[in-house]
Each structure stands twice: as C-alpha cells, then as structure tokens.
C-alpha cells in the first residue's frame, strides 16, 4: 500500500540535515524577515564600503602630509582610530548575516539531527544573550558615560561615536533571532553551511 507524499507545507517536508529553500512552517513570517534581512544586508554592505573608503582616505592623507609636507594633520590620528572602531563593529554585524562568526562544528555535526537542532538553537540563544548584555546594554552605558567627553580634533564626542556599539548589537540580535526562527521553521540548517569560496578567502 502506497502512502501519499508529504505536503510541502507539512512539518515533514524538509529532509533531515538538508537546508530547505522554503520554510516548512511560518512561511509568511520568514518571508517578511527575509525581506527585512535583505534590506539590512544592503545597508550594512554599503556602510562597510563607505567607512572603509573613508579610512583609506584618512590614512593616505596622514601619510601624505607627514612624508611630503613634513607635517602630519593633527585630526587624522583620531579620525583613523575611531573610523577603524566603527568599521570593525559594523563589519562584525554584517558577518553575522551569513553566520560567518568563528565556530567549531566538528562535535556538533557528530550529534543526531535533533541534537544538532538543539545545539544550533542554544548557540544562537547564547549569542543573543551575550550581545544584548555586552553590546546593547553595556554599549549604551559606555556611550552615555562618555557622552560629554570631547575629542580634541573632531566635532563629535566619544559617546556619540560609541553609539555604534548598541546599534551593532541590535543588528547582531536581529540576525540571531532570524536564524533561530529559521532553524525552527526548517528554512536553515542547525549549523552554518560550509562555503569553500569563503574559506579560501
């Protein structure tokens, strides 16, 4: 006696251990989050390009004024330092879009499928808790404590620059929640997929 194939929208539609191109459940929710993620990805990619370009220009001008003009522009050192900090935080948030953070998956991949599912959720939950406590709450407190601390050569305060920390934390939290829902819905693997091109880079 033959059995009817599983409906694409049922809980058993996605084979175990295989990333499904469409979520098994919560399709409207995941479709909406994918659209939001696509917009956030484009914004972060553009910001990384702009900030990195600014960093290159600042450092190049610093070298030029020191080597050619024998006088290093005083604002370039602070500008380069804080531009690098902002770039690192924005780029860190962007890395979480592709689950590109450091991960040791050898032991997790030896677990059964349900164990991998649980570990995937636990890891993302830990990332979310750590990010909310350290980046969002801690970063907000740091920025408020340094809000009136003036920079000698730039028209902004240290606290205003440090606002990028809680903002980056909120973005990382969004990506972690996205992947937790993706794992639960069947749209994402419990562990990140191996990307040979990314590993080569």
HUZIPE-V45986 format. One record per residue. N is the residue number from 1. RES is the residue in one letter. PHI is phi in whole degrees, -180 to 180 (* if undefined). D_CENTER is the distance of its C-alpha to the mean C-alpha in whole Angstrom. Layout:
BEGIN
N_RES_PHI_D_CENTER / N_RES_PHI_D_CENTER
END
This chain:
BEGIN
1_X_*_50 / 2_X_-84_47 / 3_X_-110_44 / 4_X_-72_42 / 5_X_-66_38 / 6_X_-66_35 / 7_X_-71_34 / 8_X_-55_31 / 9_X_-94_30 / 10_X_-81_31 / 11_X_-71_29 / 12_X_-104_30 / 13_X_-72_29 / 14_X_-89_27 / 15_X_-66_28 / 16_X_-65_27 / 17_X_77_24 / 18_X_-116_23 / 19_X_-72_20 / 20_X_-84_22 / 21_X_-67_22 / 22_X_-127_22 / 23_X_-64_22 / 24_X_-73_25 / 25_X_-140_25 / 26_X_58_23 / 27_X_-61_23 / 28_X_-60_23 / 29_X_-62_20 / 30_X_-67_18 / 31_X_-65_19 / 32_X_-65_19 / 33_X_-68_15 / 34_X_-64_15 / 35_X_-65_16 / 36_X_-63_14 / 37_X_-61_11 / 38_X_-61_13 / 39_X_-66_13 / 40_X_-62_10 / 41_X_-59_9 / 42_X_-65_12 / 43_X_-65_12 / 44_X_-66_9 / 45_X_-62_11 / 46_X_-64_14 / 47_X_-63_13 / 48_X_-61_12 / 49_X_-65_15 / 50_X_-64_17 / 51_X_-67_16 / 52_X_-65_17 / 53_X_-62_20 / 54_X_-62_21 / 55_X_-63_20 / 56_X_-63_23 / 57_X_-64_25 / 58_X_-63_25 / 59_X_-66_26 / 60_X_-63_28 / 61_X_-66_30 / 62_X_-62_30 / 63_X_-66_32 / 64_X_-62_34 / 65_X_-67_36 / 66_X_-79_36 / 67_X_-85_38 / 68_X_-94_40 / 69_X_-92_40 / 70_X_56_41 / 71_X_-154_39 / 72_X_-79_35 / 73_X_-58_34 / 74_X_-64_33 / 75_X_-80_30 / 76_X_-69_28 / 77_X_-66_27 / 78_X_-66_26 / 79_X_-63_24 / 80_X_-65_23 / 81_X_-63_21 / 82_X_-77_20 / 83_X_-65_18 / 84_X_-64_17 / 85_X_-62_15 / 86_X_-64_14 / 87_X_-61_12 / 88_X_-61_11 / 89_X_-72_9 / 90_X_-66_8 / 91_X_-66_7 / 92_X_-61_5 / 93_X_-63_3 / 94_X_-66_4 / 95_X_-61_4 / 96_X_-67_3 / 97_X_-61_5 / 98_X_-107_8 / 99_X_53_8 / 100_X_-90_8 / 101_X_-72_8 / 102_X_-64_12 / 103_X_-150_14 / 104_X_-107_18 / 105_X_-103_19 / 106_X_-59_23 / 107_X_-73_24 / 108_X_-63_22 / 109_X_-70_23 / 110_X_-85_27 / 111_X_-77_26 / 112_X_-64_28 / 113_X_-56_26 / 114_X_-67_26 / 115_X_-65_25 / 116_X_-63_22 / 117_X_-61_21 / 118_X_-63_21 / 119_X_-65_20 / 120_X_-60_16 / 121_X_-69_17 / 122_X_-64_18 / 123_X_-62_15 / 124_X_-66_12 / 125_X_-67_14 / 126_X_-64_15 / 127_X_-59_11 / 128_X_-64_11 / 129_X_-64_15 / 130_X_-63_13 / 131_X_-67_11 / 132_X_-63_13 / 133_X_-75_16 / 134_X_-86_15 / 135_X_-80_12 / 136_X_-75_14 / 137_X_-68_17 / 138_X_-66_18 / 139_X_-64_16 / 140_X_-64_18 / 141_X_-65_21 / 142_X_-63_21 / 143_X_-65_20 / 144_X_-70_24 / 145_X_-67_25 / 146_X_-105_25 / 147_X_-62_25 / 148_X_-98_29 / 149_X_-81_28 / 150_X_-78_29 / 151_X_-93_28 / 152_X_-71_32 / 153_X_-123_31 / 154_X_-121_28 / 155_X_-85_29 / 156_X_-134_26 / 157_X_-101_25 / 158_X_-62_23 / 159_X_-62_22 / 160_X_-65_21 / 161_X_-68_19 / 162_X_-71_17 / 163_X_-61_16 / 164_X_-64_13 / 165_X_-67_12 / 166_X_-65_13 / 167_X_-64_11 / 168_X_-63_8 / 169_X_-62_8 / 170_X_-65_9 / 171_X_-67_6 / 172_X_-63_5 / 173_X_-62_8 / 174_X_-59_9 / 175_X_-65_6 / 176_X_-65_8 / 177_X_-64_11 / 178_X_-58_11 / 179_X_-73_11 / 180_X_-63_14 / 181_X_-66_16 / 182_X_-64_16 / 183_X_-66_17 / 184_X_-66_20 / 185_X_-83_21 / 186_X_91_21 / 187_X_-86_19 / 188_X_-128_16 / 189_X_-72_17 / 190_X_-62_17 / 191_X_-118_16 / 192_X_-61_14 / 193_X_-75_16 / 194_X_-75_17 / 195_X_-115_17 / 196_X_-62_20 / 197_X_-66_19 / 198_X_-65_16 / 199_X_-66_18 / 200_X_-66_20 / 201_X_-68_18
END
